[in-house]
Amino acid sequence: MKKRILFLLAVLILTMMFFVVAKIVFMLCNYSSQSFTVSDMALVIGHGLSLDFSTSLYVLALPLLLTIVSLWLPLSRWLFKAYFLLVAVAMALAFVADTSLYAFWNFKLDASCLQYLETPTDAVASVTRGYLIARFLIFSVVSSLIFGAYYYIEKTFRPTEKVSFSSSLKETVFFFLLIPFIIIGIRGGLGESTTNIGQVYFSQNQFLNHAAVNPVFSFLASMDKSGDYIQSYDFFSEEELRKHTAGLFDTKSEVPDTLLNTTRPNIVVVVMESCGGQFTSLGGHLEITPRLNQLADEGVFFSECYANSWRTDKGLVSILSGYPAFPVASVMKIPEKSRKLPSIAASLSSEGYAASFFYGGDINFTNMRSYVMGTGYGQLKWKADYSQEEQRSAQWGVRDDLMFGSLLDEIRKETSEHWMKTLLTLSSHEPWDVPTKELDDEVYNAFNYLDRCVGNFIDSLRQMPIWKDLLVIILPDHGYRYKGINETTRLYNHIPLIWVGGAVSKPQRIEAVCNQSDLAATLLGQMGMDHSAFTFSRDVVSRNYQRPFAYHTYNNGMTVFDSTAFVAYDLDAEKVIASEGGHTDSLLQLSRALLQQTTQDLIAK
């Protein structure tokens, strides 16, 4: 019995050691972008032990059962080897993926990464071939080391000789008595609260909290919460919810002044990949996007606009359908829900507009084709419609200057009296492979390239007869985490929203706090069109816009901002992780109410 107990104990301790080493490597690999000390590493390890222990018990469960069986039946060593090989491969995948993806996502490994396997080409478009080869080699080495250690433990400690009937019976009873303790350990005790990610959070520094989270547990815990998973929230009773949300979303416009000199402009919507306000004058950068800053002065500039989410599939739905984003669910990936959404394109199509959508990447990525076609766009032009040379002009597909040129050609050939065209750019995305080199910082340089593309596009439009009645709407899909800017900072969600063109009546600055999801109601309100179907979109220049705020969700968290305060709330830890201003309690209640209300609406669709 002693050797069997030592074998199981060795498996448990070895597994926990792997998790501890993985935390250290994770932190060291992210050292260039994060700030921490050796004492921080010790705190991360200490606070993460409870989750590591619970996950290690998961790993131990099958060896325990096999040990019991081996007391009565001869089991081949290959059965144990096969299991430990599977565990080694799974752990190595989790460690390498978690460490590699954190630099891009800033959250721990979870099941949301699986949705990108549907379109593997786009899933790896952010990195180079060398990067992938290096990760594969690292994975191979790590999995071999983990398996080798388990193999040594199994060979050294697990006895294979037969024992007497009475000894087998005694040991069986003993090991069976261990099973309830393992279940309790996996559960995290006997209390109401079960093992969860939030239990290891201990710091106001989110990186330290994330480092303490076990990536294997994080992945397994999120398996039922992929992009098409809709989680319900019950913060308030229905009566309390109505009180918290009363009057927040008015679907009628009372416009004191017009932003446009025509109610039927032709419209171009340019959705800029990742171009948050930190790269513009909003973030104090005049050198990165000088043309956008210039256009903001020349047109209508919504200077206090904020993104609804952190991903393109979510941001696009917020922009085009005026619909909020969610911490887990991606509405674009749920066709039975997304096809029921209103959209700017559908509303304009009912007024005789011809709507077309342009994207230089894979239109099937994150179910984009289904959403775009289902929301009123009659014509799509994407990567497959371009030459092989153009498709290979950038890692993600057709680079931005070529796409803007293609859009200009389509505008020149347009025969419809009224039309709307939407372009989603892609070059301002990792791996930042743009054809110009104006700034030393590769990220800043990519946004400078995007800025030049937008500026040249506007210059060309000015020379065309259609400029007189043209409205060009420019805004990003979301912000970008860079140089300390993330969801815990207000600037991360702060985005430029600019209206330019001959249809704009005069240059002006709109300082009302709003979301990108408010574009639909504001635009249709200016066109004198009904927007009652856009139940979560607000006309921000209407007289009845009395409660300005901006709401944002990220991976299992949310933020709310108004002109006086900001609060970020983590749904895993169930606590505020960042705040500014004096009435954060009321803002927190507002964010909870919004999450509950919008989720109820999505479930009901």
VMD Tcl script that draws the C-alpha trace (Angstrom):
set ca {
  {0.00 0.00 0.00}
  {2.83 2.38 0.85}
  {4.23 2.37 -2.69}
  {0.78 2.96 -4.20}
  {0.19 5.89 -1.88}
  {3.62 7.28 -2.78}
  {2.79 6.88 -6.47}
  {-0.48 8.83 -6.19}
  {1.12 11.44 -3.95}
  {3.99 11.83 -6.40}
  {1.53 12.34 -9.29}
  {-0.28 15.02 -7.29}
  {2.88 16.88 -6.26}
  {4.42 16.64 -9.73}
  {1.28 18.02 -11.35}
  {1.20 20.96 -8.94}
  {4.88 21.60 -9.65}
  {4.12 21.81 -13.37}
  {1.44 24.41 -12.70}
  {3.77 26.47 -10.49}
  {6.58 26.39 -13.06}
  {4.08 27.32 -15.77}
  {3.10 30.42 -13.77}
  {6.72 31.52 -13.47}
  {7.35 31.00 -17.19}
  {4.09 32.79 -18.03}
  {5.13 35.85 -16.05}
  {8.68 35.91 -17.40}
  {7.46 35.60 -21.00}
  {5.18 38.61 -20.50}
  {7.76 40.63 -18.57}
  {8.39 43.07 -21.43}
  {4.79 44.29 -21.38}
  {3.99 43.95 -17.67}
  {5.42 45.32 -14.46}
  {6.00 43.02 -11.47}
  {8.58 42.07 -8.85}
  {9.91 38.80 -7.43}
  {7.61 39.23 -4.44}
  {4.70 39.56 -6.87}
  {5.68 36.21 -8.37}
  {5.61 34.65 -4.89}
  {2.14 36.11 -4.26}
  {0.91 34.81 -7.61}
  {2.15 31.30 -6.79}
  {0.70 31.38 -3.28}
  {-2.73 32.64 -4.29}
  {-2.90 30.28 -7.25}
  {-2.24 27.13 -5.21}
  {-5.89 26.46 -4.38}
  {-6.86 26.35 -8.06}
  {-3.73 24.35 -8.91}
  {-4.60 21.84 -6.21}
  {-8.15 21.43 -7.45}
  {-6.97 20.96 -11.05}
  {-4.27 18.51 -9.94}
  {-6.95 16.41 -8.26}
  {-8.73 16.20 -11.61}
  {-5.52 14.76 -13.07}
  {-5.17 12.36 -10.13}
  {-8.71 10.96 -10.35}
  {-8.10 8.41 -13.11}
  {-4.78 7.10 -11.74}
  {-6.58 6.53 -8.43}
  {-9.34 4.52 -10.12}
  {-6.81 2.56 -12.18}
  {-4.84 1.84 -9.02}
  {-7.95 0.37 -7.41}
  {-8.64 -1.77 -10.49}
  {-4.99 -2.95 -10.60}
  {-5.46 -4.49 -7.15}
  {-7.78 -7.03 -8.72}
  {-6.87 -7.18 -12.40}
  {-3.50 -7.05 -14.13}
  {-3.23 -3.75 -16.01}
  {-0.71 -3.02 -18.70}
  {1.73 -0.23 -17.98}
  {0.78 1.17 -21.38}
  {-2.61 2.13 -19.98}
  {-0.94 4.46 -17.49}
  {1.52 5.65 -20.12}
  {-1.27 6.47 -22.57}
  {-3.09 8.50 -19.91}
  {0.00 10.43 -18.88}
  {0.84 11.09 -22.53}
  {-2.63 12.53 -23.02}
  {-2.24 14.67 -19.89}
  {1.22 15.83 -21.01}
  {-0.04 16.88 -24.43}
  {-3.06 18.68 -22.95}
  {-0.99 20.50 -20.33}
  {1.69 21.51 -22.85}
  {-0.97 22.83 -25.22}
  {-2.55 24.82 -22.40}
  {0.76 26.26 -21.16}
  {2.09 27.24 -24.58}
  {-1.24 28.57 -25.86}
  {-1.92 30.52 -22.67}
  {1.52 32.13 -22.60}
  {1.48 32.92 -26.33}
  {-2.10 34.21 -26.61}
  {-2.01 36.43 -23.54}
  {0.08 39.01 -25.35}
  {-2.74 39.35 -27.90}
  {-5.83 38.89 -25.74}
  {-4.86 39.95 -22.21}
  {-7.03 37.28 -20.65}
  {-6.46 33.67 -19.67}
  {-6.88 30.75 -22.01}
  {-10.52 29.73 -22.42}
  {-12.76 27.88 -24.84}
  {-13.36 30.98 -26.97}
  {-10.16 30.13 -28.83}
  {-11.89 27.05 -30.29}
  {-14.20 29.13 -32.47}
  {-11.20 30.35 -34.46}
  {-10.41 26.77 -35.50}
  {-13.37 27.01 -37.89}
  {-11.26 29.35 -40.03}
  {-7.66 28.34 -39.24}
  {-6.10 30.58 -41.89}
  {-7.48 33.71 -40.25}
  {-6.82 32.29 -36.79}
  {-3.05 32.40 -37.43}
  {-3.00 35.51 -39.61}
  {-1.71 37.66 -36.76}
  {1.60 35.79 -36.55}
  {4.44 34.71 -38.82}
  {5.29 31.19 -39.93}
  {8.45 31.35 -37.83}
  {6.37 32.20 -34.77}
  {4.18 29.13 -35.33}
  {7.17 26.84 -35.90}
  {8.82 28.10 -32.71}
  {5.63 27.46 -30.70}
  {5.30 23.97 -32.14}
  {8.88 23.16 -31.17}
  {8.32 24.57 -27.68}
  {5.13 22.53 -27.36}
  {6.98 19.38 -28.44}
  {9.73 19.93 -25.88}
  {7.34 20.80 -23.04}
  {5.05 17.83 -23.68}
  {8.07 15.50 -23.84}
  {9.43 16.81 -20.54}
  {6.06 16.50 -18.81}
  {5.51 12.98 -20.11}
  {9.05 11.98 -19.19}
  {8.50 13.10 -15.61}
  {5.21 11.24 -15.31}
  {6.82 8.17 -16.90}
  {9.59 8.24 -14.31}
  {7.06 8.54 -11.46}
  {5.01 5.64 -12.79}
  {8.05 3.44 -13.35}
  {9.63 4.25 -9.98}
  {6.71 4.28 -7.56}
  {3.83 2.23 -8.97}
  {4.08 -1.43 -7.83}
  {3.03 -4.13 -10.29}
  {3.35 -7.28 -8.14}
  {0.27 -9.16 -7.03}
  {-0.98 -8.88 -3.46}
  {-3.09 -11.19 -1.32}
  {-6.89 -11.09 -1.33}
  {-7.04 -9.56 2.15}
  {-4.47 -6.88 1.27}
  {-6.34 -6.06 -1.94}
  {-9.57 -5.70 0.01}
  {-8.01 -3.45 2.65}
  {-6.32 -1.25 0.07}
  {-9.49 -1.05 -2.01}
  {-11.46 0.17 1.01}
  {-8.75 2.70 1.84}
  {-8.56 4.12 -1.69}
  {-12.34 4.23 -2.01}
  {-12.43 6.27 1.17}
  {-10.11 8.77 -0.55}
  {-12.59 9.42 -3.37}
  {-14.96 11.70 -1.36}
  {-11.99 13.78 -0.23}
  {-10.81 14.15 -3.82}
  {-14.30 15.20 -4.91}
  {-14.46 17.74 -2.08}
  {-11.01 19.02 -3.05}
  {-12.03 19.38 -6.68}
  {-15.21 21.17 -5.61}
  {-13.25 23.49 -3.33}
  {-14.77 22.50 0.01}
  {-18.24 21.95 1.40}
  {-19.44 25.53 1.29}
  {-21.92 27.05 -1.16}
  {-19.16 28.50 -3.32}
  {-17.43 26.00 -5.59}
  {-13.96 26.23 -7.11}
  {-13.85 29.19 -9.47}
  {-11.40 31.48 -11.21}
  {-12.21 34.46 -9.02}
  {-10.98 32.76 -5.85}
  {-7.33 33.38 -6.80}
  {-7.74 37.10 -7.56}
  {-5.86 39.17 -5.01}
  {-4.53 42.32 -6.68}
  {-5.63 45.53 -8.38}
  {-3.11 44.57 -11.06}
  {-5.10 42.35 -13.44}
  {-1.98 40.75 -14.87}
  {-1.11 39.34 -11.44}
  {-4.65 37.99 -11.07}
  {-4.50 36.41 -14.50}
  {-1.09 34.92 -13.79}
  {-2.51 33.22 -10.68}
  {-5.28 31.52 -12.69}
  {-4.61 27.93 -13.71}
  {-4.92 27.83 -17.55}
  {-6.14 24.22 -17.63}
  {-8.93 25.00 -15.16}
  {-9.77 28.23 -17.01}
  {-10.17 26.32 -20.27}
  {-12.23 23.50 -18.79}
  {-14.46 25.88 -16.82}
  {-15.31 27.81 -19.99}
  {-16.03 24.79 -22.20}
  {-19.78 25.46 -22.06}
  {-19.29 29.19 -22.60}
  {-18.09 29.58 -26.16}
  {-19.01 32.40 -28.55}
  {-22.58 31.14 -28.97}
  {-23.20 30.63 -25.25}
  {-25.69 33.07 -23.72}
  {-25.30 33.43 -19.98}
  {-28.18 34.91 -18.02}
  {-27.71 37.29 -15.09}
  {-30.03 37.88 -12.14}
  {-28.70 40.84 -10.24}
  {-32.13 42.41 -9.64}
  {-35.80 41.57 -9.42}
  {-37.86 42.60 -12.44}
  {-39.24 45.59 -10.54}
  {-35.77 46.74 -9.48}
  {-34.49 46.23 -13.01}
  {-37.20 48.46 -14.46}
  {-36.30 51.20 -11.96}
  {-32.60 51.03 -12.85}
  {-33.17 51.12 -16.62}
  {-36.18 53.46 -16.86}
  {-35.62 56.14 -19.47}
  {-32.16 54.99 -20.52}
  {-33.10 54.12 -24.11}
  {-35.53 56.45 -25.87}
  {-36.26 55.32 -29.41}
  {-37.62 58.67 -30.63}
  {-35.66 61.70 -31.80}
  {-36.30 65.28 -30.81}
  {-33.60 67.03 -32.82}
  {-33.01 70.73 -32.12}
  {-30.47 71.14 -34.93}
  {-29.37 69.12 -37.92}
  {-25.88 67.80 -38.56}
  {-26.61 67.26 -42.27}
  {-27.75 69.47 -45.11}
  {-29.70 66.62 -46.73}
  {-31.90 63.90 -45.32}
  {-30.92 61.43 -48.04}
  {-27.13 61.43 -48.33}
  {-25.19 58.63 -49.92}
  {-23.23 56.96 -47.14}
  {-19.82 55.35 -46.72}
  {-19.03 53.71 -43.38}
  {-15.34 53.04 -42.75}
  {-14.78 50.67 -39.82}
  {-11.11 50.90 -38.85}
  {-9.52 47.82 -37.32}
  {-8.43 48.44 -33.68}
  {-7.96 52.21 -34.13}
  {-8.74 53.32 -30.58}
  {-8.45 56.89 -29.41}
  {-5.01 56.23 -27.93}
  {-3.60 56.47 -31.47}
  {-5.33 59.78 -32.23}
  {-5.58 63.22 -30.72}
  {-7.84 61.71 -28.04}
  {-4.76 60.02 -26.65}
  {-2.44 62.95 -27.25}
  {-0.90 61.46 -30.42}
  {-0.87 64.01 -33.21}
  {1.88 62.30 -35.20}
  {0.30 58.84 -35.63}
  {-3.01 59.80 -37.25}
  {-2.68 63.40 -38.50}
  {-5.33 62.97 -41.22}
  {-7.94 61.60 -38.81}
  {-7.21 64.48 -36.45}
  {-7.64 66.89 -39.37}
  {-10.92 65.27 -40.42}
  {-12.19 65.53 -36.86}
  {-11.72 69.30 -37.08}
  {-13.34 69.51 -40.52}
  {-16.44 67.44 -39.81}
  {-18.72 66.39 -36.96}
  {-16.52 64.92 -34.25}
  {-18.15 62.85 -31.50}
  {-15.33 63.38 -29.04}
  {-16.74 61.25 -26.19}
  {-17.64 58.08 -28.06}
  {-16.71 54.67 -26.61}
  {-16.51 51.17 -28.06}
  {-18.98 48.53 -26.90}
  {-16.53 45.62 -26.95}
  {-13.02 44.39 -27.67}
  {-13.50 42.21 -30.75}
  {-14.40 42.86 -34.39}
  {-17.36 40.47 -34.52}
  {-18.91 42.19 -31.51}
  {-17.98 45.74 -32.45}
  {-19.39 45.35 -35.96}
  {-22.77 44.27 -34.60}
  {-22.78 47.27 -32.24}
  {-21.97 49.67 -35.08}
  {-24.27 48.32 -37.79}
  {-27.15 47.01 -35.66}
  {-26.96 49.37 -32.71}
  {-26.87 46.34 -30.44}
  {-24.81 45.98 -27.25}
  {-21.97 43.50 -26.80}
  {-21.79 40.72 -24.22}
  {-19.02 39.35 -21.98}
  {-19.21 35.86 -23.48}
  {-21.72 35.56 -26.31}
  {-20.97 36.79 -29.82}
  {-24.30 37.62 -31.47}
  {-22.68 37.43 -34.90}
  {-21.95 33.76 -34.26}
  {-25.59 32.97 -33.44}
  {-27.48 33.25 -36.78}
  {-30.88 32.54 -35.24}
  {-30.36 35.67 -33.10}
  {-28.38 37.94 -35.44}
  {-30.89 37.66 -38.30}
  {-33.54 39.16 -36.01}
  {-31.48 42.28 -35.35}
  {-32.29 45.60 -36.99}
  {-29.52 47.20 -39.01}
  {-28.66 50.49 -40.64}
  {-28.38 48.74 -44.01}
  {-31.82 47.13 -43.70}
  {-33.43 50.43 -42.66}
  {-31.83 52.25 -45.58}
  {-32.72 49.43 -48.00}
  {-36.40 49.98 -47.13}
  {-35.89 53.55 -48.35}
  {-34.46 52.44 -51.69}
  {-30.76 52.39 -50.77}
  {-28.45 49.79 -52.31}
  {-26.10 48.45 -49.61}
  {-22.74 46.75 -50.18}
  {-20.03 45.47 -47.84}
  {-16.26 45.31 -48.46}
  {-13.69 43.32 -46.51}
  {-10.23 42.21 -47.61}
  {-10.18 39.15 -45.36}
  {-12.21 35.95 -45.08}
  {-15.88 36.92 -44.92}
  {-16.67 33.56 -43.28}
  {-14.51 34.38 -40.25}
  {-16.66 34.48 -37.06}
  {-19.79 33.91 -39.20}
  {-19.51 37.39 -40.73}
  {-21.10 36.42 -44.06}
  {-24.29 35.21 -42.37}
  {-24.59 38.40 -40.35}
  {-23.83 40.81 -43.20}
  {-26.16 39.14 -45.69}
  {-28.86 38.77 -43.07}
  {-28.87 42.45 -42.16}
  {-29.55 44.11 -45.50}
  {-26.34 44.06 -47.53}
  {-27.13 42.97 -51.07}
  {-23.56 42.87 -52.36}
  {-20.41 41.49 -50.71}
  {-16.86 41.90 -51.90}
  {-14.16 40.04 -49.98}
  {-10.77 38.40 -50.32}
  {-11.92 35.71 -52.77}
  {-12.98 38.42 -55.24}
  {-9.40 39.66 -55.66}
  {-6.37 38.31 -57.48}
  {-3.96 35.90 -55.79}
  {-1.36 38.64 -55.67}
  {-3.78 41.01 -53.94}
  {-4.88 38.30 -51.52}
  {-1.27 37.80 -50.49}
  {-0.54 41.52 -50.10}
  {-1.00 41.23 -46.31}
  {-1.10 38.44 -43.77}
  {-4.84 38.87 -43.21}
  {-5.70 39.33 -46.88}
  {-5.97 42.31 -49.21}
  {-4.22 45.28 -47.63}
  {-6.04 48.53 -46.93}
  {-4.78 50.80 -49.73}
  {-5.93 48.23 -52.30}
  {-9.32 47.91 -50.59}
  {-9.86 51.67 -50.51}
  {-8.93 51.79 -54.20}
  {-11.42 49.03 -54.93}
  {-14.12 50.89 -53.01}
  {-13.42 54.04 -55.02}
  {-13.81 52.07 -58.25}
  {-17.16 50.73 -57.08}
  {-18.33 54.23 -56.15}
  {-17.39 55.51 -59.60}
  {-19.41 52.71 -61.21}
  {-22.42 53.07 -58.88}
  {-25.68 53.64 -60.76}
  {-28.17 53.60 -57.86}
  {-29.67 56.91 -56.84}
  {-29.04 56.22 -53.17}
  {-26.48 53.84 -51.73}
  {-24.55 52.83 -48.64}
  {-21.15 51.17 -48.70}
  {-19.29 49.77 -45.70}
  {-15.59 48.94 -45.59}
  {-13.98 46.98 -42.77}
  {-10.20 47.52 -42.82}
  {-7.66 44.94 -41.65}
  {-4.06 46.16 -41.97}
  {-3.90 47.74 -38.49}
  {-3.76 44.31 -36.89}
  {-0.95 42.00 -35.86}
  {1.48 41.27 -37.43}
  {1.44 44.93 -38.58}
  {2.62 44.07 -42.09}
  {2.06 47.35 -43.91}
  {3.95 48.60 -46.99}
  {5.08 51.91 -45.46}
  {7.70 52.73 -42.82}
  {7.11 56.19 -41.40}
  {7.36 55.55 -37.64}
  {9.83 53.36 -35.74}
  {7.20 51.73 -33.54}
  {5.63 49.00 -35.72}
  {2.22 49.35 -34.06}
  {2.15 53.13 -34.42}
  {3.43 52.76 -37.96}
  {0.53 50.46 -38.89}
  {-2.00 52.98 -37.65}
  {-0.15 55.74 -39.47}
  {-0.52 53.66 -42.66}
  {-4.25 53.27 -42.00}
  {-4.48 57.02 -41.44}
  {-2.82 57.68 -44.81}
  {-5.22 55.29 -46.51}
  {-8.23 57.06 -45.00}
  {-6.83 60.49 -45.85}
  {-6.08 59.58 -49.46}
  {-9.53 58.03 -49.80}
  {-11.21 61.24 -48.61}
  {-9.00 63.33 -50.92}
  {-10.14 61.24 -53.89}
  {-13.79 61.51 -52.88}
  {-13.54 65.31 -52.69}
  {-12.69 65.35 -56.40}
  {-15.82 63.42 -57.35}
  {-19.27 64.89 -58.13}
  {-20.89 62.69 -55.49}
  {-19.03 64.54 -52.70}
  {-21.77 67.16 -52.48}
  {-24.33 64.73 -51.05}
  {-21.92 62.28 -49.46}
  {-21.61 61.37 -45.78}
  {-18.50 59.43 -44.75}
  {-18.69 57.92 -41.25}
  {-15.35 56.87 -39.77}
  {-14.93 54.89 -36.55}
  {-13.07 51.81 -35.23}
  {-14.51 48.43 -34.30}
  {-12.70 48.48 -30.94}
  {-9.60 49.72 -29.15}
  {-6.28 47.96 -28.72}
  {-4.30 46.92 -25.64}
  {-0.92 48.56 -25.87}
  {1.59 50.19 -23.54}
  {-0.51 49.80 -20.41}
  {-3.83 50.66 -22.04}
  {-6.44 47.97 -21.31}
  {-10.01 47.53 -20.03}
  {-9.09 48.97 -16.65}
  {-8.33 52.31 -18.33}
  {-10.98 54.55 -19.82}
  {-8.79 55.41 -22.82}
  {-8.89 51.82 -24.06}
  {-12.55 52.18 -25.07}
  {-12.36 55.84 -26.09}
  {-12.69 55.92 -29.88}
  {-12.96 58.59 -32.59}
  {-16.31 58.86 -34.38}
  {-16.11 61.29 -37.30}
  {-18.68 62.38 -39.90}
  {-17.26 64.16 -42.96}
  {-18.38 64.88 -46.49}
  {-20.37 67.41 -48.45}
  {-23.53 66.29 -46.68}
  {-22.20 67.63 -43.34}
  {-23.76 71.03 -42.65}
  {-20.87 72.48 -40.64}
  {-17.89 71.42 -38.53}
  {-18.83 70.85 -34.91}
  {-17.82 68.88 -31.86}
  {-20.39 66.69 -30.06}
  {-19.23 66.14 -26.48}
  {-22.07 63.92 -25.23}
  {-20.83 60.62 -23.81}
  {-22.07 57.79 -26.03}
  {-21.34 54.35 -27.50}
  {-20.60 53.25 -31.06}
  {-23.95 51.43 -30.83}
  {-25.61 54.87 -30.79}
  {-24.58 55.50 -34.40}
  {-27.72 53.83 -35.79}
  {-30.27 55.96 -33.92}
  {-28.25 59.16 -34.38}
  {-27.84 58.67 -38.14}
  {-31.44 57.61 -38.78}
  {-32.65 60.43 -36.56}
  {-30.75 62.92 -38.72}
  {-32.36 61.37 -41.80}
  {-35.82 61.70 -40.30}
  {-36.27 57.92 -40.26}
  {-37.91 55.77 -37.63}
  {-35.41 53.95 -35.42}
  {-37.75 52.40 -32.86}
  {-36.48 48.91 -33.76}
  {-33.04 49.88 -32.39}
  {-34.05 49.49 -28.76}
  {-30.53 49.96 -27.35}
  {-29.33 52.71 -29.69}
  {-29.71 56.36 -28.62}
  {-29.88 59.53 -30.69}
  {-27.16 61.45 -28.88}
  {-28.03 64.83 -30.42}
  {-31.70 64.53 -29.53}
  {-33.19 66.74 -26.83}
  {-34.41 63.66 -24.96}
  {-30.91 62.23 -24.54}
  {-30.81 62.97 -20.82}
  {-28.65 60.18 -19.34}
  {-25.33 60.08 -21.22}
  {-23.16 57.06 -20.42}
  {-20.98 54.54 -22.22}
  {-21.17 50.79 -21.57}
  {-18.51 48.25 -22.55}
  {-18.07 44.51 -22.06}
  {-14.95 42.41 -22.31}
  {-14.09 38.79 -21.56}
  {-16.26 38.17 -18.50}
  {-16.18 41.78 -17.37}
  {-17.75 45.17 -18.03}
  {-17.11 48.89 -17.67}
  {-19.37 51.92 -17.48}
  {-18.39 55.55 -17.89}
  {-20.16 58.89 -17.69}
  {-18.79 62.41 -17.60}
  {-17.83 62.18 -13.93}
  {-16.86 58.58 -13.15}
  {-15.62 55.25 -14.51}
  {-15.90 51.73 -13.10}
  {-14.59 48.35 -14.31}
  {-16.13 45.19 -12.85}
  {-14.78 41.64 -13.13}
  {-17.53 39.01 -13.28}
  {-15.16 36.18 -12.34}
  {-13.87 37.88 -9.21}
  {-17.25 39.58 -8.63}
  {-15.61 42.84 -7.66}
  {-14.61 46.26 -8.95}
  {-11.07 46.16 -10.37}
  {-10.71 49.83 -11.36}
  {-12.60 53.04 -10.73}
  {-12.40 56.80 -11.11}
  {-14.71 59.47 -9.77}
  {-17.15 59.74 -6.93}
  {-20.31 57.73 -7.66}
  {-18.91 54.38 -8.71}
  {-21.51 52.47 -6.66}
  {-24.36 53.85 -8.75}
  {-22.40 53.19 -11.95}
  {-21.81 49.60 -10.84}
  {-25.53 49.15 -10.31}
  {-26.12 50.63 -13.75}
  {-23.67 48.23 -15.40}
  {-25.31 45.23 -13.72}
  {-28.75 46.39 -14.78}
  {-27.61 46.91 -18.36}
  {-26.04 43.45 -18.51}
  {-29.18 41.82 -17.13}
  {-31.52 43.80 -19.38}
  {-29.59 43.29 -22.61}
  {-29.04 39.60 -21.94}
  {-32.76 39.11 -21.32}
  {-33.43 40.78 -24.66}
  {-30.96 38.51 -26.48}
  {-32.39 35.35 -24.90}
  {-35.92 36.42 -25.87}
  {-35.02 36.92 -29.56}
}
mol new
graphics top color blue
foreach p $ca { graphics top sphere $p radius 0.5 }
foreach p [lrange $ca 0 end-1] q [lrange $ca 1 end] { graphics top cylinder $p $q radius 0.2 }
display resetview
